[in-house]
Amino acid sequence: MRWLKIAFDEVVGLFIDDASYAMAIVGWLAVVAALGFGFASVRSWLGPVLFSGLAVILAAGAAWRARRG
């Protein structure tokens, strides 16, 4: 059964390289979804807000990874 855990970890590792990065993305998606459900007036801005937040998360993750080596 050890091989099953190793295989599972490898498959998950293909999609989630860094858990904190994945959690930041899921958290941002939750914030944007809450804004969409909570405020009808901001729905036209959800696309740019989602993109901007994901771009910031990507840039921060890349900068952190570059400093880390």
C-alpha positions as CSV (number, residue, x, y, z in Angstrom):
1,M,0.0,0.0,0.0
2,R,3.0,2.3,0.3
3,W,3.2,2.4,-3.5
4,L,-0.4,3.8,-3.6
5,K,0.5,6.7,-1.4
6,I,3.6,7.4,-3.4
7,A,1.6,7.3,-6.6
8,F,-1.1,9.6,-5.1
9,D,1.6,12.1,-4.0
10,E,3.1,12.2,-7.4
11,V,-0.2,12.8,-9.1
12,V,-1.1,15.6,-6.7
13,G,2.4,17.0,-7.1
14,L,1.7,17.4,-10.9
15,F,-1.1,19.8,-10.2
16,I,-0.1,21.4,-6.8
17,D,3.6,22.2,-6.6
18,D,3.3,24.6,-3.7
19,A,0.4,24.3,-1.3
20,S,0.6,27.9,-0.1
21,Y,0.4,29.1,-3.7
22,A,-2.6,26.9,-4.3
23,M,-4.3,28.0,-1.1
24,A,-3.8,31.7,-2.1
25,I,-5.5,31.1,-5.4
26,V,-8.4,29.3,-3.9
27,G,-8.7,32.0,-1.2
28,W,-8.7,34.7,-3.9
29,L,-11.4,32.8,-5.8
30,A,-13.5,32.6,-2.7
31,V,-13.1,36.4,-2.1
32,V,-14.1,37.2,-5.6
33,A,-17.1,34.8,-5.5
34,A,-18.2,36.4,-2.2
35,L,-18.0,39.8,-3.8
36,G,-20.1,38.6,-6.7
37,F,-22.8,37.1,-4.5
38,G,-22.8,40.0,-2.0
39,F,-22.7,43.0,-4.2
40,A,-24.7,43.1,-7.4
41,S,-23.1,46.4,-8.4
42,V,-19.6,45.1,-8.6
43,R,-20.3,42.1,-10.9
44,S,-19.1,44.0,-14.0
45,W,-15.7,44.4,-12.2
46,L,-15.3,40.8,-11.2
47,G,-13.3,39.8,-14.2
48,P,-10.6,42.5,-13.9
49,V,-10.5,42.1,-10.1
50,L,-10.1,38.3,-10.4
51,F,-7.3,38.8,-13.0
52,S,-5.5,41.4,-11.0
53,G,-5.5,39.4,-7.9
54,L,-4.3,36.3,-9.7
55,A,-1.6,38.3,-11.4
56,V,-0.4,39.7,-8.0
57,I,-0.4,36.1,-6.5
58,L,1.6,34.9,-9.5
59,A,4.1,37.8,-9.3
60,A,4.5,37.4,-5.5
61,G,5.0,33.6,-5.9
62,A,7.6,34.1,-8.6
63,A,9.5,36.7,-6.6
64,W,9.5,34.5,-3.5
65,R,10.7,31.5,-5.6
66,A,13.4,33.6,-7.2
67,R,14.7,34.8,-3.8
68,R,14.5,31.3,-2.4
69,G,16.6,29.9,-5.1
